[in-house]
Amino acid sequence: MAWFLNHYKCDRCRRRWADEWSCMCDDTCPHCGARDMTPYESEELTTLGLKHEVPLEYWITRFRG
């Protein structure tokens, strides 16, 4: 399954955040609640794991903290 680290900037409060999803989807701002924020950048974590020959579970654990 694909896994992405999506980076967002809120149109309302201008704050930034990142969140992990199985797709490059819109998200709700965790700061002000504005909905349907589209990611301005997405990193495909599944590719990172394969490229570096590290199991996908390592990358998911690493980015989830």
CHARMM internal coordinates of N, CA and C (Angstrom, degrees):
IC EDIT
DIST 1 N 1 CA 1.4503
DIST 1 CA 1 C 1.5256
ANGL 1 N 1 CA 1 C 108.39
DIST 1 C 2 N 1.3016
ANGL 1 CA 1 C 2 N 116.57
DIHE 1 N 1 CA 1 C 2 N 140.23
DIST 2 N 2 CA 1.4633
ANGL 1 C 2 N 2 CA 122.02
DIHE 1 CA 1 C 2 N 2 CA 177.25
DIST 2 CA 2 C 1.5240
ANGL 2 N 2 CA 2 C 109.81
DIHE 1 C 2 N 2 CA 2 C -71.21
DIST 2 C 3 N 1.3252
ANGL 2 CA 2 C 3 N 115.63
DIHE 2 N 2 CA 2 C 3 N 151.76
DIST 3 N 3 CA 1.4648
ANGL 2 C 3 N 3 CA 121.20
DIHE 2 CA 2 C 3 N 3 CA 178.35
DIST 3 CA 3 C 1.5185
ANGL 3 N 3 CA 3 C 108.20
DIHE 2 C 3 N 3 CA 3 C -143.95
DIST 3 C 4 N 1.3326
ANGL 3 CA 3 C 4 N 117.42
DIHE 3 N 3 CA 3 C 4 N 132.64
DIST 4 N 4 CA 1.4561
ANGL 3 C 4 N 4 CA 122.55
DIHE 3 CA 3 C 4 N 4 CA -174.75
DIST 4 CA 4 C 1.5184
ANGL 4 N 4 CA 4 C 111.72
DIHE 3 C 4 N 4 CA 4 C -127.24
DIST 4 C 5 N 1.3142
ANGL 4 CA 4 C 5 N 115.82
DIHE 4 N 4 CA 4 C 5 N 144.59
DIST 5 N 5 CA 1.4619
ANGL 4 C 5 N 5 CA 122.44
DIHE 4 CA 4 C 5 N 5 CA 169.09
DIST 5 CA 5 C 1.5194
ANGL 5 N 5 CA 5 C 105.19
DIHE 4 C 5 N 5 CA 5 C -104.14
DIST 5 C 6 N 1.3334
ANGL 5 CA 5 C 6 N 115.83
DIHE 5 N 5 CA 5 C 6 N 107.40
DIST 6 N 6 CA 1.4592
ANGL 5 C 6 N 6 CA 122.26
DIHE 5 CA 5 C 6 N 6 CA -176.41
DIST 6 CA 6 C 1.5265
ANGL 6 N 6 CA 6 C 110.15
DIHE 5 C 6 N 6 CA 6 C -95.99
DIST 6 C 7 N 1.3212
ANGL 6 CA 6 C 7 N 116.42
DIHE 6 N 6 CA 6 C 7 N 137.18
DIST 7 N 7 CA 1.4607
ANGL 6 C 7 N 7 CA 122.90
DIHE 6 CA 6 C 7 N 7 CA 178.94
DIST 7 CA 7 C 1.5250
ANGL 7 N 7 CA 7 C 108.42
DIHE 6 C 7 N 7 CA 7 C -110.07
DIST 7 C 8 N 1.3351
ANGL 7 CA 7 C 8 N 115.62
DIHE 7 N 7 CA 7 C 8 N 131.12
DIST 8 N 8 CA 1.4598
ANGL 7 C 8 N 8 CA 121.78
DIHE 7 CA 7 C 8 N 8 CA -174.41
DIST 8 CA 8 C 1.5261
ANGL 8 N 8 CA 8 C 111.26
DIHE 7 C 8 N 8 CA 8 C -125.37
DIST 8 C 9 N 1.3406
ANGL 8 CA 8 C 9 N 115.92
DIHE 8 N 8 CA 8 C 9 N 154.22
DIST 9 N 9 CA 1.4593
ANGL 8 C 9 N 9 CA 123.00
DIHE 8 CA 8 C 9 N 9 CA 169.43
DIST 9 CA 9 C 1.5251
ANGL 9 N 9 CA 9 C 106.35
DIHE 8 C 9 N 9 CA 9 C -134.54
DIST 9 C 10 N 1.3123
ANGL 9 CA 9 C 10 N 115.94
DIHE 9 N 9 CA 9 C 10 N 124.72
DIST 10 N 10 CA 1.4608
ANGL 9 C 10 N 10 CA 121.21
DIHE 9 CA 9 C 10 N 10 CA -176.43
DIST 10 CA 10 C 1.5291
ANGL 10 N 10 CA 10 C 111.30
DIHE 9 C 10 N 10 CA 10 C -73.08
DIST 10 C 11 N 1.3266
ANGL 10 CA 10 C 11 N 116.28
DIHE 10 N 10 CA 10 C 11 N 132.35
DIST 11 N 11 CA 1.4589
ANGL 10 C 11 N 11 CA 121.70
DIHE 10 CA 10 C 11 N 11 CA 177.57
DIST 11 CA 11 C 1.5297
ANGL 11 N 11 CA 11 C 111.66
DIHE 10 C 11 N 11 CA 11 C -71.22
DIST 11 C 12 N 1.3384
ANGL 11 CA 11 C 12 N 116.33
DIHE 11 N 11 CA 11 C 12 N -25.12
DIST 12 N 12 CA 1.4664
ANGL 11 C 12 N 12 CA 120.22
DIHE 11 CA 11 C 12 N 12 CA -176.93
DIST 12 CA 12 C 1.5325
ANGL 12 N 12 CA 12 C 111.90
DIHE 11 C 12 N 12 CA 12 C -87.24
DIST 12 C 13 N 1.3317
ANGL 12 CA 12 C 13 N 118.10
DIHE 12 N 12 CA 12 C 13 N -58.09
DIST 13 N 13 CA 1.4733
ANGL 12 C 13 N 13 CA 120.80
DIHE 12 CA 12 C 13 N 13 CA -174.72
DIST 13 CA 13 C 1.5276
ANGL 13 N 13 CA 13 C 113.54
DIHE 12 C 13 N 13 CA 13 C -99.60
DIST 13 C 14 N 1.3467
ANGL 13 CA 13 C 14 N 117.18
DIHE 13 N 13 CA 13 C 14 N -5.64
DIST 14 N 14 CA 1.4733
ANGL 13 C 14 N 14 CA 124.28
DIHE 13 CA 13 C 14 N 14 CA 176.63
DIST 14 CA 14 C 1.5262
ANGL 14 N 14 CA 14 C 114.37
DIHE 13 C 14 N 14 CA 14 C 68.16
DIST 14 C 15 N 1.3223
ANGL 14 CA 14 C 15 N 119.09
DIHE 14 N 14 CA 14 C 15 N 7.37
DIST 15 N 15 CA 1.4632
ANGL 14 C 15 N 15 CA 120.93
DIHE 14 CA 14 C 15 N 15 CA 178.37
DIST 15 CA 15 C 1.5217
ANGL 15 N 15 CA 15 C 109.73
DIHE 14 C 15 N 15 CA 15 C -81.05
DIST 15 C 16 N 1.3259
ANGL 15 CA 15 C 16 N 114.99
DIHE 15 N 15 CA 15 C 16 N 156.92
DIST 16 N 16 CA 1.4660
ANGL 15 C 16 N 16 CA 121.69
DIHE 15 CA 15 C 16 N 16 CA -178.18
DIST 16 CA 16 C 1.5231
ANGL 16 N 16 CA 16 C 110.21
DIHE 15 C 16 N 16 CA 16 C -112.92
DIST 16 C 17 N 1.3393
ANGL 16 CA 16 C 17 N 115.05
DIHE 16 N 16 CA 16 C 17 N 152.79
DIST 17 N 17 CA 1.4526
ANGL 16 C 17 N 17 CA 121.81
DIHE 16 CA 16 C 17 N 17 CA 174.08
DIST 17 CA 17 C 1.5133
ANGL 17 N 17 CA 17 C 109.33
DIHE 16 C 17 N 17 CA 17 C -157.50
DIST 17 C 18 N 1.3089
ANGL 17 CA 17 C 18 N 115.30
DIHE 17 N 17 CA 17 C 18 N 165.88
DIST 18 N 18 CA 1.4716
ANGL 17 C 18 N 18 CA 121.77
DIHE 17 CA 17 C 18 N 18 CA 176.67
DIST 18 CA 18 C 1.5175
ANGL 18 N 18 CA 18 C 107.79
DIHE 17 C 18 N 18 CA 18 C -127.87
DIST 18 C 19 N 1.3158
ANGL 18 CA 18 C 19 N 115.72
DIHE 18 N 18 CA 18 C 19 N 148.07
DIST 19 N 19 CA 1.4654
ANGL 18 C 19 N 19 CA 121.09
DIHE 18 CA 18 C 19 N 19 CA 179.35
DIST 19 CA 19 C 1.5250
ANGL 19 N 19 CA 19 C 108.52
DIHE 18 C 19 N 19 CA 19 C -149.63
DIST 19 C 20 N 1.3151
ANGL 19 CA 19 C 20 N 115.87
DIHE 19 N 19 CA 19 C 20 N 149.92
DIST 20 N 20 CA 1.4633
ANGL 19 C 20 N 20 CA 121.59
DIHE 19 CA 19 C 20 N 20 CA 179.85
DIST 20 CA 20 C 1.5220
ANGL 20 N 20 CA 20 C 110.15
DIHE 19 C 20 N 20 CA 20 C -98.89
DIST 20 C 21 N 1.3330
ANGL 20 CA 20 C 21 N 114.30
DIHE 20 N 20 CA 20 C 21 N 136.70
DIST 21 N 21 CA 1.4572
ANGL 20 C 21 N 21 CA 121.58
DIHE 20 CA 20 C 21 N 21 CA 178.99
DIST 21 CA 21 C 1.5232
ANGL 21 N 21 CA 21 C 108.70
DIHE 20 C 21 N 21 CA 21 C -144.21
DIST 21 C 22 N 1.3150
ANGL 21 CA 21 C 22 N 115.06
DIHE 21 N 21 CA 21 C 22 N 166.10
DIST 22 N 22 CA 1.4645
ANGL 21 C 22 N 22 CA 120.48
DIHE 21 CA 21 C 22 N 22 CA 175.88
DIST 22 CA 22 C 1.5334
ANGL 22 N 22 CA 22 C 111.19
DIHE 21 C 22 N 22 CA 22 C -86.51
DIST 22 C 23 N 1.3413
ANGL 22 CA 22 C 23 N 116.49
DIHE 22 N 22 CA 22 C 23 N 4.15
DIST 23 N 23 CA 1.4585
ANGL 22 C 23 N 23 CA 121.82
DIHE 22 CA 22 C 23 N 23 CA 176.79
DIST 23 CA 23 C 1.5252
ANGL 23 N 23 CA 23 C 108.88
DIHE 22 C 23 N 23 CA 23 C -153.45
DIST 23 C 24 N 1.3394
ANGL 23 CA 23 C 24 N 116.38
DIHE 23 N 23 CA 23 C 24 N 173.07
DIST 24 N 24 CA 1.4669
ANGL 23 C 24 N 24 CA 120.83
DIHE 23 CA 23 C 24 N 24 CA 177.08
DIST 24 CA 24 C 1.5222
ANGL 24 N 24 CA 24 C 107.72
DIHE 23 C 24 N 24 CA 24 C -92.75
DIST 24 C 25 N 1.3364
ANGL 24 CA 24 C 25 N 115.79
DIHE 24 N 24 CA 24 C 25 N 80.16
DIST 25 N 25 CA 1.4641
ANGL 24 C 25 N 25 CA 119.95
DIHE 24 CA 24 C 25 N 25 CA -171.74
DIST 25 CA 25 C 1.5227
ANGL 25 N 25 CA 25 C 111.78
DIHE 24 C 25 N 25 CA 25 C -112.71
DIST 25 C 26 N 1.3399
ANGL 25 CA 25 C 26 N 115.02
DIHE 25 N 25 CA 25 C 26 N 164.60
DIST 26 N 26 CA 1.4548
ANGL 25 C 26 N 26 CA 121.49
DIHE 25 CA 25 C 26 N 26 CA 175.31
DIST 26 CA 26 C 1.5269
ANGL 26 N 26 CA 26 C 109.37
DIHE 25 C 26 N 26 CA 26 C -68.09
DIST 26 C 27 N 1.3397
ANGL 26 CA 26 C 27 N 115.85
DIHE 26 N 26 CA 26 C 27 N 157.62
DIST 27 N 27 CA 1.4610
ANGL 26 C 27 N 27 CA 121.43
DIHE 26 CA 26 C 27 N 27 CA -177.74
DIST 27 CA 27 C 1.5237
ANGL 27 N 27 CA 27 C 108.32
DIHE 26 C 27 N 27 CA 27 C -140.16
DIST 27 C 28 N 1.3281
ANGL 27 CA 27 C 28 N 116.18
DIHE 27 N 27 CA 27 C 28 N 166.49
DIST 28 N 28 CA 1.4550
ANGL 27 C 28 N 28 CA 123.52
DIHE 27 CA 27 C 28 N 28 CA 175.63
DIST 28 CA 28 C 1.5167
ANGL 28 N 28 CA 28 C 108.67
DIHE 27 C 28 N 28 CA 28 C -98.36
DIST 28 C 29 N 1.3131
ANGL 28 CA 28 C 29 N 117.70
DIHE 28 N 28 CA 28 C 29 N 134.84
DIST 29 N 29 CA 1.4592
ANGL 28 C 29 N 29 CA 121.88
DIHE 28 CA 28 C 29 N 29 CA -179.42
DIST 29 CA 29 C 1.5320
ANGL 29 N 29 CA 29 C 109.08
DIHE 28 C 29 N 29 CA 29 C -63.10
DIST 29 C 30 N 1.3366
ANGL 29 CA 29 C 30 N 117.49
DIHE 29 N 29 CA 29 C 30 N 124.48
DIST 30 N 30 CA 1.4626
ANGL 29 C 30 N 30 CA 119.94
DIHE 29 CA 29 C 30 N 30 CA 179.53
DIST 30 CA 30 C 1.5292
ANGL 30 N 30 CA 30 C 112.38
DIHE 29 C 30 N 30 CA 30 C -74.22
DIST 30 C 31 N 1.3237
ANGL 30 CA 30 C 31 N 118.45
DIHE 30 N 30 CA 30 C 31 N -10.04
DIST 31 N 31 CA 1.4609
ANGL 30 C 31 N 31 CA 122.39
DIHE 30 CA 30 C 31 N 31 CA -176.56
DIST 31 CA 31 C 1.5247
ANGL 31 N 31 CA 31 C 112.29
DIHE 30 C 31 N 31 CA 31 C -93.34
DIST 31 C 32 N 1.3408
ANGL 31 CA 31 C 32 N 117.70
DIHE 31 N 31 CA 31 C 32 N -45.05
DIST 32 N 32 CA 1.4703
ANGL 31 C 32 N 32 CA 120.42
DIHE 31 CA 31 C 32 N 32 CA -176.13
DIST 32 CA 32 C 1.5272
ANGL 32 N 32 CA 32 C 113.51
DIHE 31 C 32 N 32 CA 32 C -121.81
DIST 32 C 33 N 1.3409
ANGL 32 CA 32 C 33 N 117.65
DIHE 32 N 32 CA 32 C 33 N -8.72
DIST 33 N 33 CA 1.4601
ANGL 32 C 33 N 33 CA 120.52
DIHE 32 CA 32 C 33 N 33 CA 177.90
DIST 33 CA 33 C 1.5184
ANGL 33 N 33 CA 33 C 115.62
DIHE 32 C 33 N 33 CA 33 C 86.15
DIST 33 C 34 N 1.3227
ANGL 33 CA 33 C 34 N 117.72
DIHE 33 N 33 CA 33 C 34 N 4.51
DIST 34 N 34 CA 1.4761
ANGL 33 C 34 N 34 CA 119.97
DIHE 33 CA 33 C 34 N 34 CA 177.75
DIST 34 CA 34 C 1.5233
ANGL 34 N 34 CA 34 C 108.90
DIHE 33 C 34 N 34 CA 34 C -61.63
DIST 34 C 35 N 1.3144
ANGL 34 CA 34 C 35 N 116.17
DIHE 34 N 34 CA 34 C 35 N 136.38
DIST 35 N 35 CA 1.4588
ANGL 34 C 35 N 35 CA 120.84
DIHE 34 CA 34 C 35 N 35 CA -174.22
DIST 35 CA 35 C 1.5142
ANGL 35 N 35 CA 35 C 112.53
DIHE 34 C 35 N 35 CA 35 C -100.33
DIST 35 C 36 N 1.3353
ANGL 35 CA 35 C 36 N 114.27
DIHE 35 N 35 CA 35 C 36 N 163.57
DIST 36 N 36 CA 1.4613
ANGL 35 C 36 N 36 CA 123.26
DIHE 35 CA 35 C 36 N 36 CA 172.47
DIST 36 CA 36 C 1.5315
ANGL 36 N 36 CA 36 C 113.70
DIHE 35 C 36 N 36 CA 36 C 62.53
DIST 36 C 37 N 1.3300
ANGL 36 CA 36 C 37 N 116.60
DIHE 36 N 36 CA 36 C 37 N 40.81
DIST 37 N 37 CA 1.4619
ANGL 36 C 37 N 37 CA 120.69
DIHE 36 CA 36 C 37 N 37 CA 175.33
DIST 37 CA 37 C 1.5260
ANGL 37 N 37 CA 37 C 108.67
DIHE 36 C 37 N 37 CA 37 C -82.46
DIST 37 C 38 N 1.3172
ANGL 37 CA 37 C 38 N 116.83
DIHE 37 N 37 CA 37 C 38 N 124.66
DIST 38 N 38 CA 1.4621
ANGL 37 C 38 N 38 CA 123.08
DIHE 37 CA 37 C 38 N 38 CA -178.23
DIST 38 CA 38 C 1.5267
ANGL 38 N 38 CA 38 C 109.49
DIHE 37 C 38 N 38 CA 38 C -88.44
DIST 38 C 39 N 1.3302
ANGL 38 CA 38 C 39 N 117.71
DIHE 38 N 38 CA 38 C 39 N 137.68
DIST 39 N 39 CA 1.4667
ANGL 38 C 39 N 39 CA 118.29
DIHE 38 CA 38 C 39 N 39 CA 178.96
DIST 39 CA 39 C 1.5297
ANGL 39 N 39 CA 39 C 111.69
DIHE 38 C 39 N 39 CA 39 C -64.75
DIST 39 C 40 N 1.3473
ANGL 39 CA 39 C 40 N 115.78
DIHE 39 N 39 CA 39 C 40 N 139.43
DIST 40 N 40 CA 1.4654
ANGL 39 C 40 N 40 CA 119.73
DIHE 39 CA 39 C 40 N 40 CA 176.01
DIST 40 CA 40 C 1.5188
ANGL 40 N 40 CA 40 C 110.43
DIHE 39 C 40 N 40 CA 40 C -89.68
DIST 40 C 41 N 1.3460
ANGL 40 CA 40 C 41 N 116.71
DIHE 40 N 40 CA 40 C 41 N -13.02
DIST 41 N 41 CA 1.4600
ANGL 40 C 41 N 41 CA 121.92
DIHE 40 CA 40 C 41 N 41 CA 177.59
DIST 41 CA 41 C 1.5200
ANGL 41 N 41 CA 41 C 108.22
DIHE 40 C 41 N 41 CA 41 C -157.00
DIST 41 C 42 N 1.3254
ANGL 41 CA 41 C 42 N 116.58
DIHE 41 N 41 CA 41 C 42 N 145.37
DIST 42 N 42 CA 1.4666
ANGL 41 C 42 N 42 CA 122.09
DIHE 41 CA 41 C 42 N 42 CA 177.09
DIST 42 CA 42 C 1.5209
ANGL 42 N 42 CA 42 C 109.13
DIHE 41 C 42 N 42 CA 42 C -137.78
DIST 42 C 43 N 1.3285
ANGL 42 CA 42 C 43 N 115.02
DIHE 42 N 42 CA 42 C 43 N 136.02
DIST 43 N 43 CA 1.4597
ANGL 42 C 43 N 43 CA 121.05
DIHE 42 CA 42 C 43 N 43 CA 176.08
DIST 43 CA 43 C 1.5230
ANGL 43 N 43 CA 43 C 108.06
DIHE 42 C 43 N 43 CA 43 C -109.10
DIST 43 C 44 N 1.3062
ANGL 43 CA 43 C 44 N 117.26
DIHE 43 N 43 CA 43 C 44 N 126.90
DIST 44 N 44 CA 1.4575
ANGL 43 C 44 N 44 CA 120.30
DIHE 43 CA 43 C 44 N 44 CA 179.01
DIST 44 CA 44 C 1.5225
ANGL 44 N 44 CA 44 C 108.69
DIHE 43 C 44 N 44 CA 44 C -83.64
DIST 44 C 45 N 1.3228
ANGL 44 CA 44 C 45 N 116.23
DIHE 44 N 44 CA 44 C 45 N 104.34
DIST 45 N 45 CA 1.4592
ANGL 44 C 45 N 45 CA 121.86
DIHE 44 CA 44 C 45 N 45 CA -176.55
DIST 45 CA 45 C 1.5187
ANGL 45 N 45 CA 45 C 112.34
DIHE 44 C 45 N 45 CA 45 C -70.94
DIST 45 C 46 N 1.3281
ANGL 45 CA 45 C 46 N 117.94
DIHE 45 N 45 CA 45 C 46 N -28.59
DIST 46 N 46 CA 1.4588
ANGL 45 C 46 N 46 CA 119.82
DIHE 45 CA 45 C 46 N 46 CA 179.20
DIST 46 CA 46 C 1.5168
ANGL 46 N 46 CA 46 C 110.59
DIHE 45 C 46 N 46 CA 46 C -64.64
DIST 46 C 47 N 1.3371
ANGL 46 CA 46 C 47 N 117.77
DIHE 46 N 46 CA 46 C 47 N -37.05
DIST 47 N 47 CA 1.4553
ANGL 46 C 47 N 47 CA 121.38
DIHE 46 CA 46 C 47 N 47 CA 177.76
DIST 47 CA 47 C 1.5200
ANGL 47 N 47 CA 47 C 110.63
DIHE 46 C 47 N 47 CA 47 C -66.57
DIST 47 C 48 N 1.3263
ANGL 47 CA 47 C 48 N 117.11
DIHE 47 N 47 CA 47 C 48 N -39.89
DIST 48 N 48 CA 1.4616
ANGL 47 C 48 N 48 CA 120.86
DIHE 47 CA 47 C 48 N 48 CA 178.78
DIST 48 CA 48 C 1.5215
ANGL 48 N 48 CA 48 C 110.54
DIHE 47 C 48 N 48 CA 48 C -58.69
DIST 48 C 49 N 1.3178
ANGL 48 CA 48 C 49 N 115.98
DIHE 48 N 48 CA 48 C 49 N -45.42
DIST 49 N 49 CA 1.4571
ANGL 48 C 49 N 49 CA 119.77
DIHE 48 CA 48 C 49 N 49 CA -179.33
DIST 49 CA 49 C 1.5173
ANGL 49 N 49 CA 49 C 112.34
DIHE 48 C 49 N 49 CA 49 C -63.07
DIST 49 C 50 N 1.3235
ANGL 49 CA 49 C 50 N 117.55
DIHE 49 N 49 CA 49 C 50 N -40.80
DIST 50 N 50 CA 1.4590
ANGL 49 C 50 N 50 CA 120.85
DIHE 49 CA 49 C 50 N 50 CA -179.22
DIST 50 CA 50 C 1.5268
ANGL 50 N 50 CA 50 C 111.42
DIHE 49 C 50 N 50 CA 50 C -73.82
DIST 50 C 51 N 1.3262
ANGL 50 CA 50 C 51 N 116.41
DIHE 50 N 50 CA 50 C 51 N -39.29
DIST 51 N 51 CA 1.4518
ANGL 50 C 51 N 51 CA 120.38
DIHE 50 CA 50 C 51 N 51 CA -177.61
DIST 51 CA 51 C 1.5313
ANGL 51 N 51 CA 51 C 111.09
DIHE 50 C 51 N 51 CA 51 C -62.75
DIST 51 C 52 N 1.3173
ANGL 51 CA 51 C 52 N 116.11
DIHE 51 N 51 CA 51 C 52 N -39.41
DIST 52 N 52 CA 1.4579
ANGL 51 C 52 N 52 CA 120.82
DIHE 51 CA 51 C 52 N 52 CA -177.08
DIST 52 CA 52 C 1.5258
ANGL 52 N 52 CA 52 C 112.78
DIHE 51 C 52 N 52 CA 52 C -95.87
DIST 52 C 53 N 1.3215
ANGL 52 CA 52 C 53 N 115.47
DIHE 52 N 52 CA 52 C 53 N 5.95
DIST 53 N 53 CA 1.4535
ANGL 52 C 53 N 53 CA 122.53
DIHE 52 CA 52 C 53 N 53 CA -179.98
DIST 53 CA 53 C 1.5268
ANGL 53 N 53 CA 53 C 112.47
DIHE 52 C 53 N 53 CA 53 C 54.52
DIST 53 C 54 N 1.3211
ANGL 53 CA 53 C 54 N 115.53
DIHE 53 N 53 CA 53 C 54 N 38.85
DIST 54 N 54 CA 1.4542
ANGL 53 C 54 N 54 CA 122.81
DIHE 53 CA 53 C 54 N 54 CA 176.33
DIST 54 CA 54 C 1.5263
ANGL 54 N 54 CA 54 C 106.44
DIHE 53 C 54 N 54 CA 54 C -111.83
DIST 54 C 55 N 1.3317
ANGL 54 CA 54 C 55 N 118.95
DIHE 54 N 54 CA 54 C 55 N 137.03
DIST 55 N 55 CA 1.4616
ANGL 54 C 55 N 55 CA 120.72
DIHE 54 CA 54 C 55 N 55 CA -179.23
DIST 55 CA 55 C 1.5331
ANGL 55 N 55 CA 55 C 112.29
DIHE 54 C 55 N 55 CA 55 C -56.95
DIST 55 C 56 N 1.3212
ANGL 55 CA 55 C 56 N 116.00
DIHE 55 N 55 CA 55 C 56 N 144.50
DIST 56 N 56 CA 1.4543
ANGL 55 C 56 N 56 CA 122.22
DIHE 55 CA 55 C 56 N 56 CA -179.52
DIST 56 CA 56 C 1.5254
ANGL 56 N 56 CA 56 C 111.01
DIHE 55 C 56 N 56 CA 56 C -55.90
DIST 56 C 57 N 1.3091
ANGL 56 CA 56 C 57 N 118.63
DIHE 56 N 56 CA 56 C 57 N -36.69
DIST 57 N 57 CA 1.4632
ANGL 56 C 57 N 57 CA 122.06
DIHE 56 CA 56 C 57 N 57 CA -179.39
DIST 57 CA 57 C 1.5318
ANGL 57 N 57 CA 57 C 111.27
DIHE 56 C 57 N 57 CA 57 C -57.81
DIST 57 C 58 N 1.3220
ANGL 57 CA 57 C 58 N 117.20
DIHE 57 N 57 CA 57 C 58 N -34.30
DIST 58 N 58 CA 1.4673
ANGL 57 C 58 N 58 CA 120.74
DIHE 57 CA 57 C 58 N 58 CA 178.11
DIST 58 CA 58 C 1.5264
ANGL 58 N 58 CA 58 C 110.34
DIHE 57 C 58 N 58 CA 58 C -61.39
DIST 58 C 59 N 1.3447
ANGL 58 CA 58 C 59 N 117.83
DIHE 58 N 58 CA 58 C 59 N -46.49
DIST 59 N 59 CA 1.4511
ANGL 58 C 59 N 59 CA 121.07
DIHE 58 CA 58 C 59 N 59 CA -177.25
DIST 59 CA 59 C 1.5078
ANGL 59 N 59 CA 59 C 111.11
DIHE 58 C 59 N 59 CA 59 C -68.60
DIST 59 C 60 N 1.3220
ANGL 59 CA 59 C 60 N 117.71
DIHE 59 N 59 CA 59 C 60 N -39.84
DIST 60 N 60 CA 1.4656
ANGL 59 C 60 N 60 CA 120.82
DIHE 59 CA 59 C 60 N 60 CA 179.34
DIST 60 CA 60 C 1.5223
ANGL 60 N 60 CA 60 C 109.48
DIHE 59 C 60 N 60 CA 60 C -62.82
DIST 60 C 61 N 1.3234
ANGL 60 CA 60 C 61 N 117.30
DIHE 60 N 60 CA 60 C 61 N -46.43
DIST 61 N 61 CA 1.4668
ANGL 60 C 61 N 61 CA 121.59
DIHE 60 CA 60 C 61 N 61 CA 179.12
DIST 61 CA 61 C 1.5227
ANGL 61 N 61 CA 61 C 110.35
DIHE 60 C 61 N 61 CA 61 C -63.31
DIST 61 C 62 N 1.3142
ANGL 61 CA 61 C 62 N 116.79
DIHE 61 N 61 CA 61 C 62 N -42.71
DIST 62 N 62 CA 1.4623
ANGL 61 C 62 N 62 CA 121.41
DIHE 61 CA 61 C 62 N 62 CA -177.26
DIST 62 CA 62 C 1.5270
ANGL 62 N 62 CA 62 C 111.66
DIHE 61 C 62 N 62 CA 62 C -62.43
DIST 62 C 63 N 1.3142
ANGL 62 CA 62 C 63 N 118.47
DIHE 62 N 62 CA 62 C 63 N -43.77
DIST 63 N 63 CA 1.4577
ANGL 62 C 63 N 63 CA 120.67
DIHE 62 CA 62 C 63 N 63 CA -176.54
DIST 63 CA 63 C 1.5168
ANGL 63 N 63 CA 63 C 113.22
DIHE 62 C 63 N 63 CA 63 C -84.23
DIST 63 C 64 N 1.2956
ANGL 63 CA 63 C 64 N 118.57
DIHE 63 N 63 CA 63 C 64 N -19.34
DIST 64 N 64 CA 1.4632
ANGL 63 C 64 N 64 CA 120.58
DIHE 63 CA 63 C 64 N 64 CA 177.08
DIST 64 CA 64 C 1.5256
ANGL 64 N 64 CA 64 C 111.60
DIHE 63 C 64 N 64 CA 64 C -82.50
DIST 64 C 65 N 1.3236
ANGL 64 CA 64 C 65 N 115.87
DIHE 64 N 64 CA 64 C 65 N -18.59
DIST 65 N 65 CA 1.4713
ANGL 64 C 65 N 65 CA 120.28
DIHE 64 CA 64 C 65 N 65 CA 177.17
DIST 65 CA 65 C 1.4502
ANGL 65 N 65 CA 65 C 109.77
DIHE 64 C 65 N 65 CA 65 C 83.49
END
COOR INIT
IC SEED 1 N 1 CA 1 C
IC BUILD
